[in-house]
Amino acid sequence: MNRSAFIRLGHRSGSLFSTTAAQNPLPATFLRGGTSKGIFVNKAQLPSDQTQWNSIFQGIMGSPDPDYGRQLDGMGGGISSLSKICVVGAPTPEQQAKGIQVEYTFVQVGIRDTSIDISGNCGNLSAMIGAYALDEGLVTPQSADRGSRRTIRSFNTNTNKIIDTTFPVCARGLPALRLPETTMAGVSGKASQIIMEFINPAGARTGKLLPTGNAVDQLLLDANRRVPASLVDATNPTVFITQDSLEYLLDPSTVQGYYTSEPQAVKLVSPVLESIRQAGAVEMGLDPQAQAQPKIAILSSPEGVTDEKNGVDVVVHALSMGALHKAVPMTVGLCLGVAAMTPSTLAWEIVRQSREKRQQGDRNMVRIRHPGGLVDVGAEVGENGDVKSAKVVRTGKFLMKGVAWW
């Protein structure tokens, strides 16, 4: 459906663009960004009273689905990476004065329950904010030469951070995302390269890169158990622990079984990881009951010929909403990239040892192996240790545009 036809549909449907009440169905666009998919909604088409948004978002996604967890009554896919919404709107005059072209709020919708979490951002869907803004007319397209690229500066309200996305555009100035430029782990085939740059990513939630001031903290689980963890806040706050520490608390074979989703292993490991995550949340000054923030990730050293051949710096298994993620949430990957550049953190130590063993490595890029494959993330760190930016390459695709019933 082209934009003019979409507007005609809205006209026939009555006050489709009212800001006092949301129409049902609601204009929406379904997009893939990185390894996530989500519904993008123009903020102008939602009620101005944001207390009315929750029921709309739950209805769109098909939540709550306590019995089956499949969200068959909505657009969700039964896993956290497919139960996401982005609300995108025009920037405020103050934001425009800073060169910001569009603002957005990321919403993580619970699957089995009624939770609506806006405490953090989604790095994967963030890759498509600029493309959506152009397609939606929130940013004016500009005629372009063949092969041109455009950078859109966005403001994420969840983390109060600026994110630039750069991607190819066609002659009419609209996104050109089907070019065979690059591949990414977890997604088949080639697509256009979208470069994401998170500006000044440190302190996304807590205001500090290291909320406790320590590169490594000893998290107290009970009277007899402490777990070393690096609590890092860049793009999204994350609790990093090592696989060695987890295997000290649990049998190593149980941890390996957790990675392969063996039911008994999941039953044993999940509560331990949640206890660690909650302990880390308390130390970071965050709500331990909010599952979306902070994230938790398990780090280990590269091993084997394949990792050495591929130049892997660090291996990560990350959780999202209490479940082991099939890839790595992009904000966690970026946070890991920043942590690896921060002296004495667990990530920094693993990467240092990996590169010493290989006797090679790009100082500004960190190669991460995760369950879905490989990803390179970069961080620019100033002489005083301040993190200026974090970068990663993503791809994305427009999947559908029309209306969503809620």
C-alpha positions, 0 to 999 in steps of 0.5 A: 500500500503506497502512502497516498492510498494509506491516507485515503484509507484513513480518511474513509475510516473517520477520525483515524488520526485522532489524538484523543482516542485510538481507532480500531483498527489502528494504522501500523507498520510491521518491520524487521530490524536486526534479529527482532520484528515489531509493530511501528506506530505513529505517535500522532495516531495514539491517544494523547493520554498515554495511560490508554496505550497499554490495552492497545499494545496488549491487544495488538500483540495478543497479550496476555496469553497465560495458557499457551504463550503463543500470542496467536490472537495478535501480531506477537510471536511468543518470544520476547524478540517478537513482542515489541512496539516502537512509538515514533513521533516528531521531535520537540522544538528543543530536540530539533535545535540539537539536530534531532529529526525524530523521537521514539519510545520502545515498548516491550510487551509481556507475553503471558502477563500484562507487563508493559516495559519501557525501561530500556531500548531495543538496539535491533528495532532502533536500526529501523527508526530512520527508515520508518520516519522517512517512509511515514513522512515524519522526516521529509525525503530528499531526492538523491543520486544513485547509491546515496546514503542518508543519516537520520538522527533519532532520540530514544525516550527510554534511555534519553540517548541519541542514535544515528542510523545511516542507510541507502536511499533511492532516487526519491529519497526513500529507504532502499533496504533490499540491496545485497550489501551485507549479511548478519548472523540470524538472518538469511540472505543479504540486505542493505547495510544500516550503520547504527551509532549510539552517541554518548551511550554510557549511563543510559539508565543510571547516569554512569558507565559503571553505576557502582564505580567498580569494574567488578562487584561481588554480588551477594546471593545468600550468606555463603555465595558471592558472584563476581559481576561487572555492572555496566550501563551503556545503551542498556544496563547489563549484568555480566558474569562469567561461565566459570562463575556460573559453573562454580555455583552449578554443575558444568554439565547443567550449565551446558544443558541450559545452553541447549534448553534441556528442561531440567537444566533450565529449571535449575539454572534460570532461578540462579541467573534471575537471583544474580540479575536482581542482585545486580539491579539493586546494586545499580539502583534499578528495580529488580522486579523489572525483567527487561532492565537490567539484562544479564549475560554470561561471558566465556573465552573463545575456544577451539580452532574455529573461534581462533580462525574467526578472530573471536574475542569473547563468547556471550549467552544473553537473556531477555525477559528471563529466557535465553536469547537465540542471538544477542540483544543488540543493546547487550552486544553494544554494552559488551563492546563498551565493557570490553574497552573498559579496563578491568571489567570481566569483558575487558579481561577476557578480550585481553587474554583472547588477543594475547593468545592470538597476538592480534585484534582490532583495538576499536572493534570487538568480535562477539560469538553468540548462539546465532553467529558472529557480530562486530561492535565498536566503541570510540573511547576518548583519552579521558575514558569517556565513551563517545559512541558505540557502533554496529551494523544491522539490516532491516526490512519493511514487512507490511503496512496497513492497520492492526486490530486490537 
